[in-house]
Amino acid sequence: MNILTFDIEEWFHILDNESTKTEKEWSNLEPRIHQNMESIYEILDDSKVSATFFVVGWMAERFPYVIQEIADRGYEIGSHTHLHQLVYEQDRITFFKDVEKSIKTIEDCTSKKVRSFRAPGFSITEQNKWAFEVLYELGITVDSSVFPASRAHGGLPAYETDKPSILKYNGVILKEFPINTRSVFGKPVIFSGGGYFRLFPYPFIKNCTKNSDYIMTYFHPRDFDHEQPMIEGLSPSRKFKSYVGLKSCKPKLKKWINDFDFIDLNQAIAQVDWENADTVVLD
């Protein structure tokens, strides 16, 4: 099961960077979502595959016609929060209001129910598992925020599976589609999205795919835009992670989609045997 998803945000929605952190900074930057969405549509149209889009609510507020086109093309839309902030930097009330606003903005734009969610930076950690309660309270039934390995933005390395599973926490039950990992020399390696996908050579990705029963991808419009401006204030390592492989990402993704079968989240939900799926109980 290979699931294709895109996180719809602008090129400047880089986490952990003061020069592009809030709406105040965003208003001074030129949008590139229009040409970048065309790149995504070209990939999907040429390959004749479907995908799920996790949309930042601010994008639906600023560019409603862009998000409406996603819905008009028949693609499922989930929430990626409203202001694209790390969850563990917010308190419960702030997070609730932010996700609530994103859901309302997206639903007003598309006239379709939002039932799925992904946290920016997969930033639900051991310290803020209350976020799952908030999602449940807001009517979210499907989540893809679990990163079952250590990473810069936290992750949940204690999550017991990297396969579709039932997540239970303090009375909350969610269908969870975590990011997949691949063991390399005994360590979990991520290869299915963002900088990881852009960095690794295609033969490595192809081999990992052949040996994986489940893959959850996460791409962004900026991943296919090698002409985007370089954001100021990034460390050398962040610059490398943010801009490596931009020019080759589009043809690489096209090849991957043509070499393997991909489906959207709705199709995946229908294919999972939820009665026999793994259940992960978080303390």
Beta strands, then each sheet from edge to edge (+ up, - down):
strand 1: 2-3
strand 2: 5-8
strand 3: 52-55
strand 4: 76-79
strand 5: 116-117
strand 6: 142-143
strand 7: 165-169
strand 8: 172-176
strand 9: 182-184
strand 10: 187-189
strand 11: 215-216
strand 12: 278-282
sheet 1: 1+ 11+
sheet 2: 2+ 3+ 4+
sheet 3: 5+ 6+ 8+ 7- 12-
sheet 4: 9+ 10-
end
